[in-house]
Amino acid sequence: ILPVLIIPGFMSSGLEVKRSELHKHWEGKRIWLNLVSLGLDGFFSKTKKGSQVFDDDDSEDEDEDHGDVDVDGDGDEEEDRKQATCNIIEEDQHLAIHKSMFLKHMSLALDNMISEHPDVEVRAMEGLNGVDYLTPGTLTNHVSYVFGPVIDALKKAGYKEGVNLDAMPYDWRLPPSELERRDGYFSGIMRKVEELYETNGGIPVVLVCHSLGCKVGYYFLNFAHSIDENWCVKYVHTYMPVGAPHVGAPKALRANVTGDRMGLDAFLDDNSALAMGRSFGSTPWMIPPKMPSFAPANAYIRREGAFEIRVKSTVDAGPLLENRLRKDLPKKLKLMLRY
């Protein structure tokens, strides 16, 4: 069996808090992705007395039939309404606090896009646990899987974790040069590949890379070649890119211009997502180096904030959509300015 080393993509490595002077309770715990650190744990349980996110069908029908409901049976409906309002306010405050703390831990400095908050250290998790599921759990595995199903399939085929199957998660917020300078990441891949090679009797390793991990893997091959021209020939059997953005990903440019909530729509607003996304030094690495001939020659990005334009007159979008393959019309269109 050929040994396999997995290099995941953007947002696909679990991140944990190594040090936090801002929130000691988070130290040693996963922050990407952790529903508790996002303040969204209430979606899966009762977070406060009298507050429940998911009501059963019977109580919902009863509310519709009888209007005001006496929650605790004491006959004081007005007091119950006040208590319900207080619960909602408390939950909003709870979410706002977690959101602020989460952003301080995850965002990098805008002036250099590599430095963390001085009171925080967030690092990639190690091994397969860092790439299987972003939010491990019975209720969350099916919505947060990364390489989980692939790992399970390989294990059923005879692979053993730490013997001929392993992974190299990384801090996907950083540019490649900083990954090596701060974390020694690419040197670490060399050691891991050599370890797999020796453990498996001199069998070279297959690098299974996905998305941004393909660019990371390609960077690594050049890194290793710069140290020893014969290293890759000896230790690497196959470089296997899956969904590789070799010529860039247009979404990365869009994320820098208009923001990307990264699937956290229930938690991040547009401005917060924009600020956090622009702080990541890895994002420019994914921007296409060359645009198509029909695209504008340049893109101008302001770090200072969002640029909003309101069109007060009616715009006929028909000509823009006449060649659309899908019959349904989009609810929102993005406007590009060229000047």
Residue, then its C-alpha position, 0 to 999 in steps of 0.5 A: i500500500l502506498p502511504v498517503l499524506i493529506i494536505p487540506g484546503f482553505m478553511s479545511s484545517g482545524l485551528e485551536v487556541k494555544r494561548s489567550e489572555l483575552h479568554k483563558h477558557w478557550e485555551g487548548k480548545r478548537i476555535w475553527l470551527n467550534l459552535v460554542s466559541l461562535g456562541l451558537d451552541g443554543f441552536f442545539s440545546k436550551t441555552k437559558k431558562g425559558s428559552q428554546v430555539f426549536d419548539d416542538d410542533d404541538s406547542e407551536d400549534e397551540d401558540e397559533d390557536h390561543g395567541d398569548v401563552d402563559v409559559d409557567g402557568d402562573g397567570d401572569e402573561e405580561e410578566d412572561r412576555k417581559q421575561a421572553t424579551c429579556n431572554i432575547i436581549e441576553e441571547d443577542q448580547h451573548l452572541a455579540i460578545h462571542k462574535s467580538m472574541f471570535l474575530k479577535h482570535m481569528s483576524l490578523a493585522l491589516d497592516n501586514m496580514i500575518s500578525e495575530h493579536p498580541d494576546v492570542e496564539v492560534r495554531a493548526m491542529e495536528g494529524l487526521n483530527g485536524v482535517d476530518y470534521l471541522t465540528p466533530g459530533t453526532l449532530t454536526n459531522h454530516v454538515s462539517y465534514v472535510f476529509g472524514p469520508v475519505i479517511d473512513a474509506l481509506k481505513k476500510a481499504g486497510y490504511k492505518e492512522g499514523v502508519n501509512l495514513d496521516a495529514m499535515p493541517y496548516d494555518w490557512r490564514l497565512p501566506p506560504s512564506e510565513l507558514e515556514r518562518r513561523d511554524g516551520y510547516f514545509s520543513g515539517i512536511m519533509r520530516k513527516v514524508e520521510e517518516l512515512y517512507e521509513t515506516n513503510g519500508g522505503i515506499p514513497v508517499v502520495l500527497v493528496c491535496h485539495s483546493l488551496g492545499c494543492k498550491v501548498g503542495y506545489y509550493f512544498l515540492n519546490f521548497a524540497h527541491s530547493i534543499d535537495e534536488n533528488w529529495c522529491v524523486k526519492y520520497v514522493h510517489t505522486y502529487m495528487p491535486v484535487g480541485a486545484p486553483h492553479v490559475g487562481a480562484p475568482k472567489a478570492l478576489r470577490a472576498n476581498v472586494t465584497g466579503d465572504r461569510m465563509g458559511l457563517d451567515a448566521f453569525l457574521d455580517d457582511n462588514s465583519a466578514l469583509a474585515m476578517g477576510r482582508s486580514f488573511g495573508s493567504t487570500p492574495w495567494m489565491i487571486p488569479p495572477k491574470m484575468p481573462s482578456f474581456a475582464p478589466a485590466n486592474a482591480y483596486i481594493r481598499r482596506e479601509g472598509a466597504f464601498e456602498i453605492r445606491v442606484k435610485s433609478t430602475v436598471d434593466a438587467g434583462p440583457l445581462l441575463e439573457n444567456r443565463l443557463r438557469k431559468d430562475l433569476p438571481k435575487k441579488l446582482k453584484l455591480m462592478l465599477r470601472y473608471 
